[in-house]
Amino acid sequence: MAKLKLDLHDIYNKGHLIDRDLERIIDEAIEKKIKTVEIIPGKGSGQLKKKVLRFLDQKQIKQKYHRIDKDSKNFGRIFVYFKF
C-alpha cells in the first residue's frame, strides 16, 4: 500500500515551513490518490503534535481528508486517511 510520510523533526521550530509542508503533502496525497499520510511530529514536548492537529482541524483542510488517527503505540505519529 502506497503511503506518504512527512517527518517534521528537521523543521520543528519553523512554523511557516510546517504549514507549507503539511499542505503540500495533503495535496500530493489527493493528486496521487494515496490513501494514507503518516506525519511524524516526534515526541518532544507535544507542542508540534498540537500544531499539526490544529492545522488538520482547519475547515478548509478538514474537508480534504476522511479521518485522522493518532498512533496509540507511538505518541509521535499521526496518520491521515483519504477516501477516493
C-alpha positions in Angstrom: 0.0 0.0 0.0 1.4 3.4 -1.0 1.6 6.0 1.7 3.3 9.3 2.0 5.4 10.2 5.0 6.3 13.6 6.4 8.9 13.8 9.2 8.8 17.2 10.9 11.9 16.7 13.0 14.1 19.0 10.9 11.7 21.9 10.8 10.1 21.6 14.2 10.9 25.2 15.0 9.9 26.8 11.7 6.2 27.3 11.9 5.6 28.6 8.4 7.5 25.7 6.8 5.4 23.2 8.8 2.1 24.5 7.5 3.5 24.6 4.0 4.8 21.1 4.1 1.6 19.8 5.7 -0.4 21.4 2.9 1.9 20.1 0.3 1.8 16.5 1.4 -2.0 16.5 1.7 -2.4 18.0 -1.8 0.1 15.4 -3.1 -1.8 12.5 -1.5 -5.0 13.8 -3.2 -3.3 14.3 -6.5 -1.8 10.8 -6.5 -4.8 9.2 -4.8 -2.7 7.9 -1.9 -4.9 6.9 0.9 -2.6 7.3 3.9 -0.2 10.0 5.0 2.0 9.5 8.0 3.0 12.7 9.8 5.8 12.4 12.4 5.9 15.4 14.7 8.1 13.4 17.1 7.6 13.0 20.8 9.2 16.1 22.3 7.0 18.4 24.4 3.9 17.7 22.4 3.7 21.2 21.0 4.5 20.2 17.5 1.9 17.5 17.6 -0.7 20.0 18.8 0.3 22.4 16.0 -0.2 19.6 13.4 -3.6 18.6 14.9 -4.7 22.3 14.9 -3.6 22.5 11.2 -5.6 19.4 10.3 -8.6 20.7 12.2 -8.9 23.8 10.0 -12.2 23.7 8.0 -10.5 24.1 4.5 -8.1 21.3 5.4 -10.6 19.0 7.2 -12.7 18.7 4.0 -9.8 17.2 2.1 -9.3 14.1 4.2 -11.5 11.3 5.6 -10.2 10.9 9.1 -7.1 11.1 11.3 -5.7 8.6 13.7 -3.2 9.1 16.5 -0.9 6.1 16.8 -1.6 4.6 20.2 1.7 2.8 20.3 3.8 5.7 19.1 2.9 9.1 20.5 5.0 10.9 17.9 2.9 9.7 14.9 -0.3 10.8 13.3 -2.0 9.1 10.3 -4.2 11.0 7.9 -6.6 8.8 5.8 -8.2 9.8 2.5 -11.1 8.2 0.6 -11.2 8.2 -3.1 
